[in-house]
Amino acid sequence: MPICVGIYSHGGNTQFGAGAYDTHSNFAPIGYEDFLDHAAKPYFDNTSRKLYHARLMSEQTVIDCLAFAQDARVLEGAIALRDFTRLSDALADPAGELHYRITGGVGRMRRRFLKLELHADVSMQCQRCLQGSVCALVVKAQIWLARHEAELSAWDREADGLEDAMLADEQFDWMEWIEEEALLALPISPSHSGNTCPAPTIDTVSSKRPNPFAVLAALKQKN
């Protein structure tokens, strides 16, 4: 948003011009005292017009989760795996993207919830051959949102299937939630599937070793 200060003189009267404007409006010149008053009270945050622009939704990582659920909003997209600090550290190669979809809603007994679906192909170190192995990461999770502490305490979370419940947060970091769920879903001991692992199998290793009984029999024959 352009900020301009101008000085002009007409008929011996010097005036100052100052203001903020967009492409659809202009500003009128103001006197010196008004100019100082404007300088002391920045237009940027003190007017009702709010002309400054917020960050794009794709760049925001926090939501008011209760309002998000109440309005049944949906947030979906793809994020580079390397943008997740902890997740990328757990991978053999952080190349690729994680695709996600967050859905808000109101369930039984007017309880608000957030539902998460994500999937990605991640490269992890195979524990047999110590080389990279691609694993399909698929997650479906849901959390129930309590409006206040009293409501959360009143829920019979085990009986009602509300084990994954939390206090609603106006600054809920959904990207952190995605990373946490992805980390929990990673295999503890990743390995290549089937016969695709290049590491030698037990049968292959044992077949290359001489049979000790055969060696003993050969020695007896020589004697």
N, C-alpha and C positions, 0 to 999 in steps of 0.2 A: 504494500500500500504506500504510494508516494506521499512524502511529507514535504511541504514547500514553505519557504519563508520569502516574502517579497517586500521591497521598499520602493515606494514611488512618491513623486511630489507633483502637486497640481495647485497652482495659485498660491504658492508659498506655504501650503499645508502638506507636511510630510506624514505619510501613513505607512503603517506596517501591514503586510498581509501574511497570514499564516494559516495552515490547515492541513487536513488529510482528506484525500479524495480517492474515488475510484473512477473507472472509465465512464460511469454513467452520471456523474455529478461534478460540480465545481464548488469553489468556496468563495465567499465574499471577503473583501479586505476588512481588517479590524484595526482598532486603535492601539496605541502603545500599551495602555493599561490592560486592555483585553489580551494583548499579545503575551504580556507577562503572566496573566492569569492562565492562559492556555498552556504556557510553558510549565507552570507549577502543577497543572492538572492534565496529564497526558491524555490525549484523545483516544489513544489505543485501547485502554481498558475501562475508561470512565463513561463512555457513551453507550446508549442502548443499541446502536446500530451494529456494533461488533463486526466490523468489516474485515478483521484479520481472519486468516484461514486456518482451520484446524488441520492436523495431519490426516492424510488419507486413511481410510479404514484399514487398508491392507498393511499399514505401518503401525497401527495401534495393537497393543497386546493386552489391554485391560478392558473389562466390560463391567457394567453393573449387572451382576448375574441374576438378581431377582427380577429386574425389569426385562432382561433378556428372555427369561423363562416366561414371564407373564405375557409378553407380547409375541411369544412363539417365534422368535427370530431364528435365523439360520446364518451360520458363518462357515464358509468352506473355502478351500484353496490348496495350495501346495507351498511347502517351505523347504529350502535346501537343507539337507542333513547337516551340513557343516555349520549352519546357523544355530544348532543346538550344541552348546558347549559340552555338557556331560555326555550326551548321546554320541557325539562324534568321537569323543575320547574312548568310548567303549567299542568302536568299530575299527576293523582293519583298514577300511577305506571309506571316508565320509562322502564319497561321491553319490549323487542321486538326490531324489526329492521324497519328501513325506507328504502324502495327500491326506487331508483331514476334512471332517464335517462335524460341526457342533450345532446341535439343535436344542432349542429351549421349549419348554412346554409345562402344562399343568396336568397332573395326574389325579389319582384317586384321593378323595378327601381334600381336594384343592391344594395339594402339595406340589410345589414347583420343583422342576428338575432340569438338569443339563445332561444331554446325551452326546457321547463322543464316538465317532467312528474314524479310524485311521488305518492306512496301509502303506507299506513301503518295502522295497527290496534292499536289504542291508547286507553289507559285506563284513563278516566276522572271521576270526582266526579259527580254523578247524583244529580241534584239540588232538587229532591223530597225526595229521601231516604238517600242522603249523602254517598252512597256507590259507589264502583267502577263500571263504565259502559264502555263497549268496544264500541268505535266508529270507523267507517271506514273513514280514512282520504285519500281523493283522490284529487290531485291537477294537473291542467294543466295550465301552464303559458308561456308567451312569451315576450321577450324584444327585442326592435330594437336598433341597435348600430350605433351611429353617429361617424364619424371619427374625427371630430373636432367641436369646439363650433359653428363655422359659419354654418356648415351643420345642426346641431341640431336646431339652431335658424331659419333656412330657412324652416324646415319641418312644414307643416300645420298638426299638430299632431291630432287634432280632426277630420278634414275632411278626412284625409288619414288613420284613424284608427291606429295611432301611439301613443296612449296615454301612453303606457308603453315603453318609449324610454329613453335612457341614453347615456352619452358620453362613448365611448369605453375605457376600462381600461386594461393596460398591466398586472396588478396585481389584476385581478378580483377574489374575494373570492367566489367560487361557493358554498361552504358549508354554508356560511353565507346567500347566496341567498336562498338555500333550506330551512334553518331554518326560514327565514322571511316569505316565502310563506306558510310553514306549520303552523306557528303561525296565519297568517291571515285566514287560512281555518278552524281553530278549532271552534267548535260550541260555541256560546256565552252562551247558557244555556243548557248544556248537560243533557240528561236524558235517562233512559231505554226506549226502544221502546215497543209499544203495552202494553200488560198486564204483562210484565216481571218485572216491578218495584215492589219490596217488600213493598214499602210504602203503607199504607192504602188509599183507594180512598175516595172521598167525600161521595159517596153513602154508603160505608161501615161504615164510621164514623157516618153519620146521622142516619143510621138504628139502631145503638146501643144506641142512645139517646132517652129518653122517649118523646112521643109527648105531648107538653104542654096542648093541648086541651083535650087529653085523660085523663090527670091527673086531669084537672079541672072538667071534667064530672064525674070522679070517686068520687071526693070530694062532688059534689052535690048529688050524689046517697046516700052517707053515711049520709048526713044531711037530 
